Amino acid sequence: MCVGMKIKQYLDNNGISQTHVSNVTQIPLPKLNLALNGKRRLTFDEYELICGAVNVGTDKFLHPRMPV
């Protein structure tokens, strides 16, 4: 599952609307929606803003990848 979809699941589970996140972060709602549905990648700046808006650490939705 991509990071955007993990964030979307978190928002749904915690009753936080995408509109609220969009308003707090100033990320346009259509752009945010595309990212949360896995249709575009979030920039790290956007990711930081979203984590701040929902009051979680930036490590919440990331899992380290092991080198092959």
VMD Tcl script that builds the backbone (N, CA, C; Angstrom):
set m [mol new atoms 204]
animate dup $m
set s [atomselect $m all]
$s set {name element resname resid chain x y z} {
  {N N MET 1 A 0.858 -1.178 0.000}
  {CA C MET 1 A 0.000 0.000 0.000}
  {C C MET 1 A 0.899 1.234 0.000}
  {N N CYS 2 A 0.606 2.198 -0.874}
  {CA C CYS 2 A 1.424 3.407 -0.962}
  {C C CYS 2 A 1.140 4.330 0.237}
  {N N VAL 3 A 2.049 5.247 0.452}
  {CA C VAL 3 A 1.946 6.161 1.591}
  {C C VAL 3 A 0.640 6.948 1.555}
  {N N GLY 4 A 0.254 7.442 0.381}
  {CA C GLY 4 A -0.981 8.210 0.269}
  {C C GLY 4 A -2.197 7.407 0.713}
  {N N MET 5 A -2.225 6.143 0.335}
  {CA C MET 5 A -3.360 5.293 0.706}
  {C C MET 5 A -3.343 4.980 2.207}
  {N N LYS 6 A -2.158 4.880 2.787}
  {CA C LYS 6 A -2.057 4.687 4.239}
  {C C LYS 6 A -2.598 5.911 4.971}
  {N N ILE 7 A -2.269 7.086 4.444}
  {CA C ILE 7 A -2.775 8.323 5.046}
  {C C ILE 7 A -4.295 8.370 4.916}
  {N N LYS 8 A -4.810 8.024 3.739}
  {CA C LYS 8 A -6.264 8.028 3.525}
  {C C LYS 8 A -6.956 7.100 4.518}
  {N N GLN 9 A -6.412 5.918 4.716}
  {CA C GLN 9 A -6.984 4.960 5.653}
  {C C GLN 9 A -6.965 5.535 7.074}
  {N N TYR 10 A -5.871 6.188 7.442}
  {CA C TYR 10 A -5.763 6.809 8.759}
  {C C TYR 10 A -6.832 7.895 8.926}
  {N N LEU 11 A -6.997 8.730 7.896}
  {CA C LEU 11 A -8.000 9.789 7.959}
  {C C LEU 11 A -9.395 9.195 8.139}
  {N N ASP 12 A -9.703 8.181 7.348}
  {CA C ASP 12 A -11.018 7.530 7.436}
  {C C ASP 12 A -11.243 6.929 8.820}
  {N N ASN 13 A -10.242 6.243 9.345}
  {CA C ASN 13 A -10.363 5.589 10.654}
  {C C ASN 13 A -10.500 6.580 11.806}
  {N N ASN 14 A -10.020 7.813 11.595}
  {CA C ASN 14 A -10.030 8.809 12.664}
  {C C ASN 14 A -11.016 9.949 12.423}
  {N N GLY 15 A -11.865 9.800 11.411}
  {CA C GLY 15 A -12.903 10.794 11.152}
  {C C GLY 15 A -12.372 12.160 10.737}
  {N N ILE 16 A -11.247 12.170 10.038}
  {CA C ILE 16 A -10.648 13.425 9.573}
  {C C ILE 16 A -10.922 13.543 8.086}
  {N N SER 17 A -11.505 14.655 7.669}
  {CA C SER 17 A -11.858 14.813 6.259}
  {C C SER 17 A -10.665 15.302 5.441}
  {N N GLN 18 A -10.677 14.929 4.180}
  {CA C GLN 18 A -9.652 15.426 3.261}
  {C C GLN 18 A -9.768 16.940 3.117}
  {N N THR 19 A -10.978 17.453 3.193}
  {CA C THR 19 A -11.188 18.902 3.109}
  {C C THR 19 A -10.480 19.606 4.251}
  {N N HIS 20 A -10.577 19.056 5.458}
  {CA C HIS 20 A -9.892 19.635 6.618}
  {C C HIS 20 A -8.383 19.654 6.384}
  {N N VAL 21 A -7.842 18.527 5.948}
  {CA C VAL 21 A -6.396 18.442 5.699}
  {C C VAL 21 A -5.989 19.431 4.610}
  {N N SER 22 A -6.798 19.532 3.573}
  {CA C SER 22 A -6.522 20.470 2.484}
  {C C SER 22 A -6.504 21.908 2.997}
  {N N ASN 23 A -7.479 22.258 3.826}
  {CA C ASN 23 A -7.544 23.622 4.360}
  {C C ASN 23 A -6.355 23.942 5.260}
  {N N VAL 24 A -5.979 22.998 6.105}
  {CA C VAL 24 A -4.869 23.227 7.044}
  {C C VAL 24 A -3.537 23.298 6.304}
  {N N THR 25 A -3.341 22.424 5.328}
  {CA C THR 25 A -2.046 22.346 4.644}
  {C C THR 25 A -1.927 23.282 3.454}
  {N N GLN 26 A -3.068 23.778 2.968}
  {CA C GLN 26 A -3.121 24.594 1.750}
  {C C GLN 26 A -2.749 23.789 0.496}
  {N N ILE 27 A -2.840 22.456 0.586}
  {CA C ILE 27 A -2.678 21.612 -0.594}
  {C C ILE 27 A -4.058 21.557 -1.254}
  {N N PRO 28 A -4.160 21.940 -2.525}
  {CA C PRO 28 A -5.475 21.920 -3.178}
  {C C PRO 28 A -6.124 20.535 -3.061}
  {N N LEU 29 A -7.418 20.523 -2.775}
  {CA C LEU 29 A -8.139 19.271 -2.547}
  {C C LEU 29 A -8.000 18.279 -3.696}
  {N N PRO 30 A -8.134 18.694 -4.963}
  {CA C PRO 30 A -7.982 17.707 -6.044}
  {C C PRO 30 A -6.588 17.062 -6.051}
  {N N LYS 31 A -5.575 17.848 -5.795}
  {CA C LYS 31 A -4.197 17.347 -5.757}
  {C C LYS 31 A -4.013 16.386 -4.583}
  {N N LEU 32 A -4.562 16.729 -3.429}
  {CA C LEU 32 A -4.489 15.874 -2.250}
  {C C LEU 32 A -5.222 14.564 -2.505}
  {N N ASN 33 A -6.412 14.657 -3.085}
  {CA C ASN 33 A -7.214 13.470 -3.360}
  {C C ASN 33 A -6.489 12.509 -4.295}
  {N N LEU 34 A -5.852 13.025 -5.323}
  {CA C LEU 34 A -5.090 12.167 -6.235}
  {C C LEU 34 A -3.990 11.426 -5.483}
  {N N ALA 35 A -3.292 12.121 -4.603}
  {CA C ALA 35 A -2.210 11.503 -3.836}
  {C C ALA 35 A -2.739 10.437 -2.885}
  {N N LEU 36 A -3.860 10.714 -2.242}
  {CA C LEU 36 A -4.411 9.768 -1.271}
  {C C LEU 36 A -5.045 8.555 -1.941}
  {N N ASN 37 A -5.302 8.652 -3.233}
  {CA C ASN 37 A -5.831 7.524 -3.985}
  {C C ASN 37 A -4.749 6.822 -4.807}
  {N N GLY 38 A -3.484 7.190 -4.574}
  {CA C GLY 38 A -2.368 6.523 -5.229}
  {C C GLY 38 A -2.162 6.894 -6.685}
  {N N LYS 39 A -2.713 8.036 -7.110}
  {CA C LYS 39 A -2.603 8.439 -8.514}
  {C C LYS 39 A -1.536 9.497 -8.753}
  {N N ARG 40 A -0.922 9.982 -7.682}
  {CA C ARG 40 A 0.239 10.873 -7.792}
  {C C ARG 40 A 1.050 10.727 -6.520}
  {N N ARG 41 A 2.324 11.024 -6.623}
  {CA C ARG 41 A 3.193 10.931 -5.464}
  {C C ARG 41 A 3.168 12.226 -4.673}
  {N N LEU 42 A 3.205 12.073 -3.366}
  {CA C LEU 42 A 3.339 13.242 -2.502}
  {C C LEU 42 A 4.787 13.698 -2.514}
  {N N THR 43 A 4.995 14.997 -2.452}
  {CA C THR 43 A 6.348 15.482 -2.217}
  {C C THR 43 A 6.626 15.330 -0.728}
  {N N PHE 44 A 7.890 15.364 -0.352}
  {CA C PHE 44 A 8.196 15.248 1.072}
  {C C PHE 44 A 7.631 16.439 1.838}
  {N N ASP 45 A 7.652 17.631 1.227}
  {CA C ASP 45 A 7.079 18.814 1.880}
  {C C ASP 45 A 5.587 18.621 2.138}
  {N N GLU 46 A 4.867 18.092 1.157}
  {CA C GLU 46 A 3.441 17.825 1.335}
  {C C GLU 46 A 3.233 16.800 2.445}
  {N N TYR 47 A 4.055 15.752 2.433}
  {CA C TYR 47 A 3.962 14.710 3.444}
  {C C TYR 47 A 4.153 15.290 4.849}
  {N N GLU 48 A 5.159 16.146 4.998}
  {CA C GLU 48 A 5.397 16.796 6.303}
  {C C GLU 48 A 4.197 17.632 6.733}
  {N N LEU 49 A 3.630 18.386 5.802}
  {CA C LEU 49 A 2.469 19.226 6.116}
  {C C LEU 49 A 1.281 18.379 6.554}
  {N N ILE 50 A 1.047 17.274 5.854}
  {CA C ILE 50 A -0.072 16.394 6.198}
  {C C ILE 50 A 0.133 15.789 7.579}
  {N N CYS 51 A 1.332 15.300 7.857}
  {CA C CYS 51 A 1.616 14.731 9.183}
  {C C CYS 51 A 1.401 15.773 10.274}
  {N N GLY 52 A 1.816 16.992 10.029}
  {CA C GLY 52 A 1.595 18.063 10.995}
  {C C GLY 52 A 0.120 18.364 11.181}
  {N N ALA 53 A -0.637 18.335 10.088}
  {CA C ALA 53 A -2.070 18.640 10.145}
  {C C ALA 53 A -2.845 17.603 10.951}
  {N N VAL 54 A -2.388 16.351 10.922}
  {CA C VAL 54 A -3.088 15.296 11.664}
  {C C VAL 54 A -2.356 14.932 12.954}
  {N N ASN 55 A -1.324 15.712 13.267}
  {CA C ASN 55 A -0.605 15.600 14.536}
  {C C ASN 55 A 0.025 14.224 14.764}
  {N N VAL 56 A 0.734 13.733 13.732}
  {CA C VAL 56 A 1.503 12.498 13.871}
  {C C VAL 56 A 2.931 12.759 13.404}
  {N N GLY 57 A 3.854 11.940 13.855}
  {CA C GLY 57 A 5.246 12.050 13.425}
  {C C GLY 57 A 5.402 11.620 11.977}
  {N N THR 58 A 6.451 12.093 11.344}
  {CA C THR 58 A 6.672 11.770 9.932}
  {C C THR 58 A 7.017 10.306 9.705}
  {N N ASP 59 A 7.309 9.576 10.768}
  {CA C ASP 59 A 7.595 8.153 10.610}
  {C C ASP 59 A 6.327 7.287 10.651}
  {N N LYS 60 A 5.186 7.880 10.912}
  {CA C LYS 60 A 3.931 7.153 11.091}
  {C C LYS 60 A 3.562 6.269 9.893}
  {N N PHE 61 A 3.732 6.762 8.686}
  {CA C PHE 61 A 3.277 6.063 7.493}
  {C C PHE 61 A 4.413 5.463 6.663}
  {N N LEU 62 A 5.644 5.611 7.145}
  {CA C LEU 62 A 6.806 5.116 6.408}
  {C C LEU 62 A 7.378 3.882 7.084}
  {N N HIS 63 A 7.840 2.945 6.282}
  {CA C HIS 63 A 8.526 1.767 6.780}
  {C C HIS 63 A 9.838 1.662 6.032}
  {N N PRO 64 A 10.941 1.492 6.754}
  {CA C PRO 64 A 12.250 1.424 6.085}
  {C C PRO 64 A 12.316 0.262 5.086}
  {N N ARG 65 A 12.955 0.515 3.997}
  {CA C ARG 65 A 13.175 -0.535 3.001}
  {C C ARG 65 A 14.578 -1.073 3.197}
  {N N MET 66 A 14.700 -2.356 3.088}
  {CA C MET 66 A 16.009 -2.989 3.207}
  {C C MET 66 A 16.632 -3.067 1.818}
  {N N PRO 67 A 17.932 -2.765 1.729}
  {CA C PRO 67 A 18.583 -2.882 0.412}
  {C C PRO 67 A 18.604 -4.336 -0.055}
  {N N VAL 68 A 18.530 -4.504 -1.342}
  {CA C VAL 68 A 18.515 -5.861 -1.917}
  {C C VAL 68 A 19.904 -6.356 -2.131}
}
mol reanalyze $m
mol bondsrecalc $m
mol representation Tube
mol addrep $m
